[in-house]
Amino acid sequence: MPVKIEGFDELMGQIERMANALNTSDEGAPTAKRILQAAAVPVHQQMQANASHDPKIISGDLHDALKIGKVKKRRAGGQHITIGVHRKDWDNEDYYPAFVEYGHGGPAPAPMHPYIRPAFDTRQDEAYGIIRDGLLDELKKTT
C-alpha cells in the first residue's frame, strides 16, 4: 500500500526558521547564547557560596576565580558553557582550586571541600528550567 506524505517541505522550512531564530536576536547576542548564559548564573552563584567555609563570608582568590566562561560550539554540534575555575586565569604556582575540591595529602593534609559538583547537583533543575522556558518562549515567537 503506497503512502503519500504531504507538507514535509513546509515542516522542514518551519524547523529551519526556528533554528535560525535561535541563532539571531534583536538584543545583539544569539538567543541560544543568552539562554545558556542565563542558565549558568544559578549554578555559578551556588558554586561561589559553596567555595566559602562560611556562606556569609564570600571572598578570596577562589571566590574571585569562579567565573562563567564563554559559550562555545561543540565539534559534534550544539553549544556549551563552562562554569568554575578556568586554569588560564591562574599562575601555575598559585593554582589550588583542585586541591580545595578534592583535598590533598601533602605535608599538611587538607580534607576535601567540594564546591563544584554540589553546586551543579543543587541548582541543575533551576538551570534546566531556564533553558527550557527560554527556548519555548523563543520558539513561540517564531511560530
N, C-alpha and C positions, 0 to 999 in steps of 0.2 A: 504494500500500500504506500504510495508516494505521499510525502509530507511537504507542504509548501509553507515556508516561513516568510512572513511579511513584516516590514517595519524594522528589520535588522539594521539597515543603514541609518535610519533615524535614531535608533538606540545608540549606535556607535558614535554618531555625531553629538548626542547629548552627553555621553560619557567623556568625549574629548573636550567639550566645552566646560564641563565641571572640572576636569583635571587642569585645564588652562586657567580657570578662575582661581584655583588654589595656588597657582604659581605667580599670580599677579594680584595687585591690590591697589586701591586708591590711596591707602595710607603710606605707600612707599616701599614697604617690605613685603615680600611674598607672604601670602596668607599662612601657608604651612609653617613657614619660619616663625612668624609671630605666634602661632598657636604652640609650637614646641617651646619657644622661649617662655611663654606664659605658664606652661605646664611644669617647667623646670623650677619655677620660683618656690612652690611649697616644699619641694624636696631640698632645695638649697637652704631655705630658712631652717628646716629641721636639722640639717647637717650642721649648720652653724651652732644651733642650740646644743646638739649632742657633743660637739667638739670641746665644750667647756665643762669642767667639773661642777661648776655652779651655774645653772642656766640663767641666773640673774646677772652674772658677770660674764659677758661675752666680749673678749678682747684677746689680743695677742697675735703672734705671727700665723698660727694655724688658722685662726678665725679669718684673718685678712687674706689668707691664701685660698680659701674656699670660694671658687668662682663658677659662674655659669659660662661654659665655653660657647664657641660659635656653632651654628647649625651647619653641618657638612653633609654632602651627598655620600651615599654608600655606593660601593662598586656594583653591588648586585641590584641597585635600585632603592629608592626611598631616601630618607634623610634621618640623621641622628644628631643628638646634642649630648655633650658631656657636662657633668656637674661634679665639682670637687676640686682637688688639688691637681694642677697641671704642672708637671715636673719642669717644664721650660721656664716657669716663673720663679724657680728656686735655684740658688747656688748649689753645686754638688756637695760642698762642705756642710751646708746648713739644712739639707733635705732630711726631714724627720717625720713627715706625716704617716708614712707606712709603719714606723715604729710605734706611733701612738695607736693606730688602728689595730695592729697585730701584736704589740708588745715586743720585747727583746730580752735576750739573756745575757747581755754584755756584763761588764764588771759591776754595774749597778742595775740588776734586772728590773724591768718595768712590766707590769701586767698589761694585758690588752685593755684598750679603751675604745671599743668600736664606735664609730660615729657615722660611717658611710652607709653600710648595709641597713642598720636600724632606721636611718632616715628614709631610705627607699621603702622599706617594709611598712613604715608608719604612714607615709604620705602617697604611696603609689596609687591608691584608689582615687584620691583627690586629683592627682596629676592626670590619670586616665580620664576622669570626668571632664577636666578642662579640654583635653584633646578631643574627646567625643563630642562635647557640646559645641566647641569651636568649629569642628568640621561639619556638624549638622547645620549650624547656623549659616555657614558659607555655602553649603550645597543648597539650602533652601533659597538663598539669594539668587542662585544661578538658574533655578528651575522656574 
